[in-house]
């Protein structure tokens, strides 16, 4: 039998483990009291299953497809999708190897991610669409527009990766996030970096979700960043005819993304120094308003 003092001590100890779980809101609570519901599904493709989120229904507006940064998943867009999905269909796939999507058999390049996600568009019968890409997702969106210009009406590029060969080589020498180690140093380093790069207005729950996503892919978590560092962004952008909205939050690409300006001839630019990482969670209604304004400006 446990005496009362021991019981109280045990309950206090258990609460230390329970507290983070209780403090973390359920995914469903993230879109409650917002205009649209966000659901989840899987698409079967020859390269494996693609997990994706969806909000809204077909309308007179083209569908919008969102590509996340890495290492993360479509979870970064939940609140934003619940706002944007009020008047159009919105899809957000997990890049292969991230979130709940199956991992590629070999280390991919941006072209491989773009090919896999173009197959996802086919699997979900998504025709001509507007694409939004965030960091690595921006490179994927650019490559899809480059390869399939007939499928892309407009592009929203948030934090465009544009790295030098020297920066790519430095990353390959010390890839990040680092794989797990027995001492847990990589996990501790990942948590410190999550706090270091916490965006303005990013909630505690959001920081924890980002940390979870960084650690979820273990030894493969660096694949996405590697592909973005190696991608010839400026060359690819010079071949894009679709109108572009260049969104620039104050994160780790705040300065380097300016390297693409000479190639952005048919574009609008939105600088957001008041936001950093997590801007779609920190300001979902605002971001939905800005994106909707760009996508629909012809009819206003």
C-alpha positions in Angstrom: 0.0 0.0 0.0 1.2 3.5 -0.8 1.1 5.9 2.1 -0.3 9.4 1.4 3.0 11.2 1.4 4.5 8.6 -1.0 1.3 8.9 -3.1 1.6 12.7 -3.3 5.3 12.4 -4.2 4.5 9.8 -6.9 1.7 12.0 -8.4 4.0 15.0 -8.4 6.7 13.0 -10.2 4.2 11.8 -12.8 2.9 15.3 -13.4 6.4 16.2 -14.6 6.0 13.8 -17.4 2.4 14.5 -18.0 2.8 18.3 -18.1 4.3 18.6 -21.6 1.7 16.3 -23.1 -1.2 18.3 -21.5 0.4 21.6 -22.5 0.6 20.5 -26.1 -2.7 21.2 -27.8 -4.2 18.4 -29.9 -3.8 19.0 -33.6 -7.6 19.4 -34.0 -7.7 22.3 -31.6 -5.4 24.2 -33.9 -8.2 25.0 -36.4 -11.2 25.1 -34.0 -13.0 28.4 -34.2 -11.4 29.0 -37.6 -13.4 29.2 -40.9 -12.4 25.8 -42.4 -11.6 22.3 -41.1 -8.3 20.6 -41.9 -8.3 16.9 -42.6 -5.6 14.3 -43.3 -5.2 11.6 -45.9 -2.7 9.5 -47.9 -2.2 9.4 -51.6 -0.8 6.2 -53.1 2.0 6.8 -55.7 4.5 4.5 -57.3 7.2 6.0 -55.0 5.2 5.3 -51.9 2.5 6.9 -49.9 2.3 10.7 -49.6 0.6 12.0 -46.4 -1.2 15.3 -46.9 -3.5 17.7 -45.2 -6.5 19.3 -46.9 -8.9 22.2 -46.2 -11.7 23.8 -48.2 -13.6 22.6 -51.3 -13.4 23.2 -55.0 -14.5 26.6 -56.0 -14.1 29.1 -58.8 -10.6 29.7 -57.5 -7.7 27.4 -58.4 -6.6 25.0 -55.7 -3.5 26.0 -53.7 -0.8 23.5 -52.9 1.6 24.2 -50.0 5.2 22.8 -49.7 6.8 23.0 -46.3 10.4 23.6 -45.3 12.7 20.9 -44.0 13.1 19.3 -41.7 9.4 19.8 -40.9 6.1 18.7 -42.3 2.7 20.1 -43.5 1.9 20.6 -39.8 3.4 24.1 -40.1 0.4 25.1 -42.2 -2.6 23.9 -40.2 -3.8 27.2 -38.9 -3.1 28.9 -42.2 -5.0 26.3 -44.1 -8.0 26.7 -41.9 -8.0 30.4 -42.9 -7.2 30.1 -46.6 -9.5 27.1 -47.1 -12.6 29.2 -46.5 -13.0 29.9 -50.2 -10.8 27.4 -52.1 -9.3 24.0 -51.9 -5.9 23.9 -50.1 -3.5 20.9 -50.1 -0.3 20.4 -48.1 1.7 17.2 -48.7 4.5 16.0 -46.5 7.7 16.0 -48.6 8.8 12.3 -49.1 10.8 11.3 -46.1 9.3 13.9 -43.8 6.2 14.0 -41.7 4.3 10.8 -42.4 5.3 10.4 -46.1 7.4 7.4 -47.2 11.1 8.0 -47.5 12.9 7.8 -50.8 15.3 4.9 -51.3 18.2 7.2 -52.2 19.3 10.7 -51.1 17.1 13.0 -53.3 17.7 16.3 -55.1 15.1 19.0 -55.4 14.2 17.6 -58.9 13.4 14.2 -57.2 11.1 15.8 -54.6 9.4 17.9 -57.4 8.9 14.8 -59.5 7.4 12.9 -56.6 5.0 15.7 -55.7 4.0 16.3 -59.3 2.8 12.6 -59.1 1.0 13.5 -55.9 -0.9 16.3 -57.9 -1.9 13.7 -60.4 -3.0 11.2 -57.8 -5.3 13.8 -56.3 -6.5 15.1 -59.7 -5.1 18.6 -59.0 -4.9 20.4 -62.3 -3.6 23.9 -62.8 -2.9 25.3 -59.3 -1.3 28.0 -57.3 1.8 26.9 -55.4 3.2 28.2 -52.1 6.7 27.0 -51.1 8.5 27.7 -47.8 12.3 27.4 -47.8 13.0 23.9 -49.2 9.4 23.9 -50.3 10.1 27.1 -52.3 12.7 25.3 -54.3 10.3 22.4 -54.9 7.6 24.8 -56.1 10.1 26.5 -58.4 11.2 23.2 -59.9 7.6 22.1 -60.5 6.9 25.4 -62.3 10.0 25.0 -64.3 9.2 21.4 -65.4 5.4 21.9 -65.7 4.6 25.5 -66.5 1.2 24.6 -67.7 0.3 23.3 -64.2 1.3 26.4 -62.3 -0.7 29.7 -62.3 1.1 31.6 -59.6 3.9 31.1 -57.1 4.2 32.3 -53.5 7.8 31.8 -52.4 8.6 32.2 -48.7 12.3 32.5 -47.8 13.9 31.5 -51.1 17.0 29.3 -50.7 19.8 30.6 -52.9 23.2 29.2 -51.7 26.7 29.4 -53.1 28.7 26.2 -53.9 30.9 27.0 -50.9 27.9 27.1 -48.6 26.7 23.8 -50.0 30.1 22.2 -49.5 30.3 23.5 -45.9 26.9 21.9 -45.2 27.8 18.6 -46.7 31.0 18.6 -44.5 28.8 19.1 -41.4 25.2 18.2 -42.2 22.4 19.4 -40.0 20.3 18.2 -38.2 22.8 15.8 -36.9 21.9 12.1 -36.4 21.1 10.8 -32.9 24.0 9.9 -30.7 24.1 7.7 -27.6 24.8 10.7 -25.3 21.9 12.7 -26.6 24.0 15.6 -27.6 22.4 16.0 -31.0 18.9 16.2 -29.4 20.1 18.8 -27.0 21.7 20.8 -29.8 18.5 20.5 -31.9 16.5 21.9 -28.9 18.9 24.8 -28.5 18.7 25.7 -32.2 14.9 25.5 -31.9 15.0 28.1 -29.2 17.7 30.2 -31.0 15.6 30.5 -34.2 12.3 30.9 -32.5 10.3 33.3 -34.6 8.5 36.4 -33.3 5.1 35.4 -32.1 5.8 31.7 -32.3 4.1 29.9 -29.4 5.7 27.4 -27.0 3.6 24.7 -28.6 4.8 25.6 -32.1 8.5 25.5 -31.0 8.0 22.1 -29.5 6.3 20.9 -32.7 9.2 22.1 -34.8 11.6 20.4 -32.5 9.6 17.2 -32.7 9.7 17.3 -36.5 13.5 17.9 -36.6 14.2 14.9 -34.5 11.5 12.6 -36.0 13.5 11.7 -39.1 16.7 10.7 -37.3 19.6 10.1 -39.6 17.7 11.2 -42.7 16.6 14.6 -41.4 19.3 16.5 -43.3 18.3 15.2 -46.7 15.9 18.1 -47.4 18.3 20.9 -46.5 21.0 19.3 -48.6 18.8 19.3 -51.6 17.9 23.0 -51.1 21.6 24.0 -50.7 22.5 22.2 -53.9 19.6 23.5 -56.0 20.5 26.1 -58.8 17.7 28.5 -57.6 18.7 31.5 -59.6 19.0 29.6 -62.9 15.7 27.9 -62.3 13.9 31.2 -61.5 15.2 32.7 -64.7 13.0 30.2 -66.6 9.8 30.9 -64.7 7.1 33.0 -66.3 4.4 32.7 -63.7 3.8 35.7 -61.4 5.6 35.4 -58.1 5.0 36.8 -54.6 8.3 36.8 -52.8 7.7 36.7 -49.0 10.7 37.5 -46.8 10.4 36.8 -43.1 13.3 37.6 -40.8 14.8 34.1 -40.5 18.0 32.4 -41.5 17.4 33.2 -45.2 16.6 36.9 -44.6 19.8 38.1 -46.3 20.8 35.3 -48.6 17.3 35.2 -50.3 18.0 38.7 -51.7 20.5 37.0 -54.1 17.5 36.0 -56.3 16.2 39.6 -56.9 17.7 39.9 -60.4 15.7 36.9 -61.5 12.4 38.1 -60.0 11.2 40.2 -63.0 7.5 39.3 -62.8 7.0 39.5 -59.0 5.8 41.3 -56.0 7.7 41.4 -52.7 6.5 41.3 -49.1 9.1 41.9 -46.4 8.0 40.7 -43.0 10.7 41.8 -40.4 8.1 41.4 -37.7 7.9 37.6 -38.2 10.5 34.8 -38.4 10.2 31.1 -38.3 6.6 29.9 -37.6 5.0 32.9 -39.4 2.1 30.7 -40.7 1.3 29.7 -37.1 2.0 33.1 -35.6 -0.1 35.1 -38.1 -2.3 32.7 -40.0 -5.2 35.1 -40.7 -2.8 37.8 -41.8 -0.8 35.5 -44.1 -4.0 34.1 -45.6 -5.2 37.7 -46.3 -1.9 38.5 -48.0 -1.7 35.3 -50.1 -5.4 35.6 -51.1 -4.8 39.3 -52.2 -2.0 38.2 -54.4 -3.8 35.2 -55.9 -7.0 37.1 -56.6 -5.8 40.6 -57.5 -7.1 40.3 -61.2 -10.7 40.1 -60.0 -10.6 42.9 -57.4 
